[in-house]
Amino acid sequence: MAIDHDALWSALLSAHGRISDRIDRDLIDESGITLAEFEVLDHLARADDHTIRMNGLAERVRLSPSGLTRRFDTLVRRGWVARVPCDDDRRGINASLTPDGLAMHASAAGVHERGVAAYLIDNLDEHEVECLTRVLGRLAEVNGPQRAVRAPA
């Protein structure tokens, strides 16, 4: 059986885009935060001391350093995050979640979880959830940060 690369890629992009769009709308409507903003808060909420080096956070949210700066500045203005000097590197800057940011994350997390359940998990059976989790996890691992396919020389 021939693999239809285009169909697979198109289905992956379409599903991701549609689910993300629905969760984004829910978050905006119910919590006043975008999915992109929630993702930054979520990474910080899950981190030790709610703090991550800025370059590490950029990598996690798949943004360039300048792209993260623009998004982060919006969150700073809202009082949800702060830039904090690194203790072990005078040149380094950490991203840190503020108490207001932690409260916003806690408020929006329920909306996010309901969206993931309604738009993804509830549409799959238990075996499909386990299989999809395993497959996507493996793909994320083998295509880790900074990994690109290069054309043969």
N, C-alpha and C positions, 0 to 999 in steps of 0.2 A: 504494500500500500504506500503510495506516494504521500509525503507530508506536504500539506498546503501551508507553507510558511506565511504567506500573506493573510490567510484566513485566521491562523493562530494569532499573529501579531495584531491584526485588526480587532479580534475578539478581546484580547487582553487590554488593549488601549480603550476600547469602547466601554468595557465593563468597569475598568478603573475610573475613567472619566465620568461615567454616569453615576456611579456610587459616590465618588468624591463630590460631584456637583450637588447631589441630594443632601449629603451630610453637611456640606458647606452652607447650603440654604437653611437647613435646620439650625445650625449653630448661629448663623446671623440672626435668624428670626427669634430664637429662644434665648440666646445668650449675648448677642451683640459682638460676636467674635468670629473671624473667618477660620476656615479649616487650616489655612497656612499659619495663622497666628496661634491657633490651638496646638499645632504640631510643635512649635517652638516651646510653648509652655509645657507641653506633655514631656518632651525630652528633659527639660529642666526639673520638672516635678519628680521624674523617675531617677534622677541623678543623685549621687551622694551629696549631701549638704545643698541640694538644689542648685548646683553650680557646675558649669562645664566651660572649658577653654573655648573662646570664640571660634577658633579655627576648627576645633572638634565639633562644635555645634553646627557650623556651616556644612561640614561633611555629612553630618547626620540628617540635616534637612535638605541636602542636595542643592545647596546654593553656593555661588561664588562668595568670597568674603565681602565684596561690595554689595551683592544682593542681600546677604544676611544683614549687613549694616543698615540698609534701608528698612527692612522689615523690623529689625531690632529697635531702630529709632522710634518707630510707631509705638512699639510696646513700652519703650521707656517713657514716652509722652503720656501713655495711659497709666503709668505707675506700676506696671506689672513685672518689669525686669529692671536690672541695673548692671552697669559695667563695674567690675571690681578688679583691682590690681591682683596679679598672681603673687602668691607668697614666695614661690620658688623660682620665679623668673621676672625680673623687673620690667622686661619689655612686654611680657604677656598680659593679656586681659581676659578675665573670666566673665562669662554671662551668668547672672545670678537671678533667681526667682525671688521677688519681693513677697511679703505677706499678702498684699492685695492680689498679686499674680497667682499665688497658691490658692487663694479663695476663688478667683476667676476660673482657674483650672478645675477645681473641685466642682464648681457650678456647671461648667461646660462639659465635664467628663461624662455625666449622665446622658446628656444629649448625644454626645459622640457614641457612647456605648449602645444607646437605643438605635441609632442610625446604622451602626455596623451590624447589629442583630437583624434589623428590619430589611436592610438592603442587600445583605450578604448572607449571613449565617442561616437565617430562616428560610432561605431559598435553596438550601442544600441539605442533603441527608448527612447523617453522622459520618459515614464513610467518605463522602465527598469533602467534607470539612477537613477530616484527617489527611486525606490525600492532597488536597490543595495546600494545606498548611505545610506539609512535608515538601512538596514540589517547589512552592514559592520560597520556602526557607533555603532549600538547596540552591536555587537560582540566585538568591541574594548572596549566599556565601561564596559561590564560585565566581560571581561577578562583583566582588567587593569593591570598595572605593578605589578610584583611580585606575580601574581595569578597563582597557579598551581593546577592541579587535583592530589589528593593524593589517593592512593589505600586504601580501607577500612582496618582497623586494625583487 
